Amino acid sequence: MSSPNDLKIFQTHSETIKGIIKECVESTLQNEVYNHLKASRWTCIIVEKILEKLSKLNLSFKYVVNCIVMESGCTGMHSTTSCYWDPQTDGSATYEWSSKTLYSYTTVYGIAI
């Protein structure tokens, strides 16, 4: 049985959150072929789905969701994120997904409130 404090410890929920990310990314991208005209819309759909499902968990967090969709192949990308937070309560969960034509990297940051 989880305690009230568990509602404010991100790592307690990280596997559930990773499952939500996986479900939203795969349901949006699984049958798609990369198209730069559609990529922006896909990222919006993924982020909106994730936030909707996270809000239904009723956990004590504010969330930031970042989703990158890019074409598979010989492209390069470098990215850095830095957070100043409480490592005892706050955290992040990431899910990487790829197909023959697409690559997606999605992260949820949870900040306890």
C-alpha positions in Angstrom: 0.0 0.0 0.0 1.4 3.4 -0.9 1.6 6.2 1.6 0.6 9.8 1.0 4.3 10.7 0.7 4.6 8.3 -2.3 2.4 10.7 -4.3 5.2 13.2 -4.1 8.2 10.9 -5.0 8.6 10.7 -8.8 10.7 7.6 -8.8 7.8 5.7 -7.2 5.8 6.3 -10.3 8.5 6.2 -13.0 7.6 2.9 -14.5 3.9 3.8 -14.8 5.0 7.1 -16.4 7.3 5.4 -18.8 4.4 3.1 -19.8 2.3 6.2 -20.5 5.0 7.7 -22.7 5.4 4.4 -24.6 1.7 4.0 -25.2 1.3 7.6 -26.5 4.4 7.6 -28.7 3.7 4.2 -30.3 0.0 4.8 -30.8 0.8 8.1 -32.6 3.9 7.0 -34.7 3.7 3.2 -35.2 2.2 3.4 -38.7 3.7 6.6 -39.9 6.5 7.3 -42.4 8.6 10.4 -41.7 7.1 13.5 -43.2 8.6 16.9 -42.1 5.2 18.5 -42.7 3.5 16.1 -40.2 6.3 15.9 -37.5 5.3 19.0 -35.7 1.7 17.8 -35.4 2.9 14.4 -34.2 4.9 16.0 -31.3 1.9 18.0 -30.3 -0.4 15.0 -30.3 2.1 12.9 -28.2 2.6 15.7 -25.6 -1.1 16.3 -25.3 -1.9 12.6 -24.9 0.8 12.2 -22.2 -0.3 15.3 -20.2 -3.9 14.1 -20.3 -3.0 10.7 -19.0 -0.6 12.1 -16.3 -3.3 14.5 -15.0 -5.6 11.5 -14.5 -3.1 9.9 -12.1 -3.8 12.7 -9.6 -0.2 12.8 -8.4 1.3 15.8 -6.7 3.5 16.9 -9.6 3.8 19.6 -12.1 4.9 18.1 -15.4 7.1 19.2 -18.3 6.9 17.0 -21.4 9.4 17.2 -24.2 9.1 15.3 -27.5 11.5 15.2 -30.4 10.6 13.5 -33.7 13.2 13.3 -36.4 14.0 11.4 -39.5 16.1 8.3 -39.1 19.3 8.2 -41.0 22.5 10.1 -41.1 21.3 13.1 -39.2 22.9 14.3 -36.0 21.4 15.9 -33.0 22.8 17.1 -29.7 20.7 18.1 -26.8 21.2 19.0 -23.1 18.8 19.6 -20.3 19.6 20.8 -16.9 17.3 20.9 -13.9 17.6 22.4 -10.5 15.3 20.4 -8.3 15.0 18.2 -5.3 16.4 14.8 -6.2 14.5 13.1 -3.3 11.1 14.0 -4.9 11.5 15.2 -8.5 12.6 13.2 -11.5 12.3 12.3 -15.1 11.3 9.4 -17.3 12.4 8.9 -20.9 11.3 6.7 -23.8 13.2 6.3 -27.1 11.4 4.9 -30.1 12.5 4.3 -33.7 11.3 2.8 -37.0 12.9 2.6 -40.4 12.1 6.3 -41.1 11.5 7.9 -37.7 13.2 8.5 -34.4 11.5 9.8 -31.3 12.9 10.8 -27.9 10.3 11.8 -25.3 10.9 12.9 -21.7 8.6 13.7 -18.8 9.9 15.8 -16.0 8.0 15.7 -12.7 8.4 18.4 -10.1 6.7 17.8 -6.7 4.2 20.4 -5.5 
